[in-house]
Amino acid sequence: MSVLLLQLAGPMQSWGDSSRFVRRNTRNEPTKSGVIGLLACAQGRVREDSIEDLLNLSFGVRTEQRGRVMSDFQTEKSLTRKRNSRDFEKTMPLTYRYYLADARFLVALGAERSVLEGLDQALRTPRWPLYLGRRSCPPEFPVTLGIHDEYGTIRQALENEPWHASAWYRRRYHDRQLEIVCDAIDDEPSMTQADMPVTFSQKGRRYSGRAVRRYRIANPGASVDSSGADARGTRDIPPDFGSAGLDDPLNFA
């Protein structure tokens, strides 16, 4: 298996998996459904096209730069007024939309090299403009970092690939641990995340759950921690079933 690495960075990102009605939340990292949508957009697929081949990709993401959760309060107004009235014909809803500002992520996709070559080429010359979760969120840099055959699995890539955070962020957080969320393997401890798309059809989008493991590793650029002890290795994170902005908009908890 080969690994295709993506760098998702931009002024604003939003990766929702549980948005309902007037609240449009975001998770703290890209979702599999969001990245599959990005790939489908690059290939020029329409919403009614099958995405079954993309569902078979191994998927994992590492948080390079956490960013900050921001809220955008939006209003809408109908342009048509009622006859003989100053009132508008239709009442439009208020919405609260949440975004990740100044965040960066490393995404690893695993599959046969022939499959990844087509995806890599599509990301370099996309059919339609790419966006990070929402169409108002364009990427800051070219998305693809190329195919890497030196990594046998997506976990090897996420645990060993150099840090891709901004220069100022690397200076300030040079000993920071990095968080990884990836597909769970066999019977290891996991949590269920509802971000596996079944269809993007406008007749009704549908999603299913997938088992994921969430854990932290030491920064690949640091070999020892502040006490002089070996800082490499992994540490599992207790499951967090919430999304950013759901009950804690500023992520203070």
N, C-alpha and C positions, 0 to 999 in steps of 0.2 A: 504493500500500500504506500502511496505517495501522499504528501500533505501540501495543500494550497493554503498559504497564509494571507490574510487580509488585515489591513490597518484601517480601522474605522475611527476617524477623527474629524471634528468639525465644531463650529461655534455652538451649535445646538443639535441634540439628538433626542429621539423619543421612541422607546421600545415598549409598547403596551401589550399586556396579555389579559387584562381583566377590566378594561374600560367599559363603563356602563353609563348611558344617558348623558348627563351634563359633566361628568368627571372623566377626563381622559388622562389616565395615569401613565407612568413609565416605570419599567423595572430599572434596576441599577446597572444592568448590562444588556447587550443585544440579545434578542430572542432568536430561536431557530426559525420561527415563522417570518420574522423580519428579514433575516439574512437570506432565506430562500426567496422571499419577495424581491430582494435586491438582485439576486442572480437571475430570476425570471425577467426582471426589468432589463437587465443587461442583454439578455438573449432575445428580447423582443416578444416574449410570450404575452398573450392577452389573458384576461382573468378566467376565461372558460377553458383554457388549455390545461392539459394534464401536468401535474408536478410530481408524479409518482417517482420518477427517476431521481429528483432532487431530495426526496425524503430519505433515500438510502445513504446519503452522505453522513459520515461520522462528523460530529459537530462539538466544538468546544470554544470557549472564550476566556481570555485573561484580561483583567482590568489593569491597564497600564497607568491610567490617570483617572481618578474617581470623578472629577468634575464636581459640579454643584447642582442640586435640584432647584429648579426655578418654576414658578407658576405664572401662567398667562391667563388673565380674565378677559374673555371675549364676549362681545354682544353682537347681535344681528338685528337688522331692521328690514321689514318689507318695504318695497318701493311703491306699492300700490295702496292707495287710500280707499276707505269705504265711500260709497256714493253719498254725497251731501253730508260728509262728516270729516272731522279733522283726525279721526282715529285711523290707524293703518288696518288694512284688510286682514292681515295674518300676524299673529303673535309669534315672535321668534324666540327660541330658548337662549338662555345664558349658558356659557360653558367655561369650565376651568380646565386648562390644558397644562400638563406638567412636562418639563424638558430637563435634560442633562446638559449643562453648559460647560464647555471647555473640557470635555471628557475624551479619553482615548482608549481604544480596545484593540487587542490582538485576537483575531478569529482564526481557528484552524479547521480546515475541512479535509477529511480523509476519504480517499477512493482510489480506484485504479488511475494510473497516470493519464491514460487516454481520455478518461472522463474529465479530469481536472484541466487538461490542456484546452478543451473547449470552453470551460468556464473562465479560465485565465484570459483567453483571447477575447471573450465577450466582455469581460470587465475592463480590458484595455481599450476596446472600441465598442462601447455600449450602444445598443439600438436606441434606447431612451435615456434621458438624464437620470443619474443615480441619486438616491437620497437615503438618509439615515433614519429610517422609521416613518417619517412624514415628509411629504413633498416640499415642505418649507425648510427642510434641513439638508442642504447639500454637503457633500464631503469636502474637507479642507485639502486633502492630498489625493493622488491616485490611489485607488482602493487596494489593488493587488500588490503583494510583495513577492509573487512568483511561486513556483512549485519547488518544494524542497524534498529531495530523495534521501537526504542524510537522516531524516527522522522516520522511524518505523511506524510510529503511531501519533495521533494528535496530542496525546499527553506528553510524549517526549518533546514534541515541538513547543508546547506551551510551557513546559518546565525548563527548557534550555535555550529558547530563542532570546537574543539580547533584548533589553528593555527599550521600548519605543516611546517613552514619555518625552514631553518637552524638556528643553535644556534647563529651564528654571525649575521645573518640577523635579528633575533628577538631582539638582544641587540641593534642594530643600529636603527631599525625602529619599536620600541615597540608601538608607537602611530599611525602607518600607517593605513589608511583605506584600506579595501580589496575590490576588484572589482569582481562582480558576473555577469555572462552572462548565462541566462537560458531561457527555453521555455516560451514564452509569454502566458498569460492567458486571454481568452475572448477578451474584447475590450480595454485592458490597452495599454498605449503608447508602441510602439514597432518599430523595424526595421527588414528588411528582410535580411537574411544571406543565401547564396547559398551553404549550406553544408549538405543537406539532400540527401544521396545517393539513386539512383534508382536501379543501378546495378554497380558492379565492373567488369563486363565482359570485357575480353580483346578485344572483338569485338567492344567495344565502351562504356566507362564509362559515366554514365549520372547522373546528380544531379538536384535537385529542391530546391526551397527556403523554408525557415521556418521563422516564426515570433519569434523574440527573444527580451527579455528585458535586458538592461544593466544598472546596478546600483551599488552603493558602500554602504558598511556597515562599521561600526566601528569594529576594531579588537575585536573578541569575548573575548579576554583576558583582555580588557581594559573597565572599567565601566564608567570612566570619562575622559574628554579631558584635555589639559594643562591648560585651564582656570577654571577648576573645574565644568564645566557644563556636563550634561549627554551626553555621546558621542554615545550611542546606537541609532539605527534607520537606515533608508535607505535614499539614495539620488540618484535620477536618473542621468544618464550621457547622454549628448546629443549624438545622433547617430553619429557614425564614420564609414563611408563607405569605408575607406581605409584599406589596409593590411600593416603590417610592411614591410619595404623595397620597397614599391611600388614607392612612390615619395620621401620618407624621409628615406633612408636606415638606418641611425643611430637613428631614432626615436627622433629627436631633437625638432620637432614641438609640 
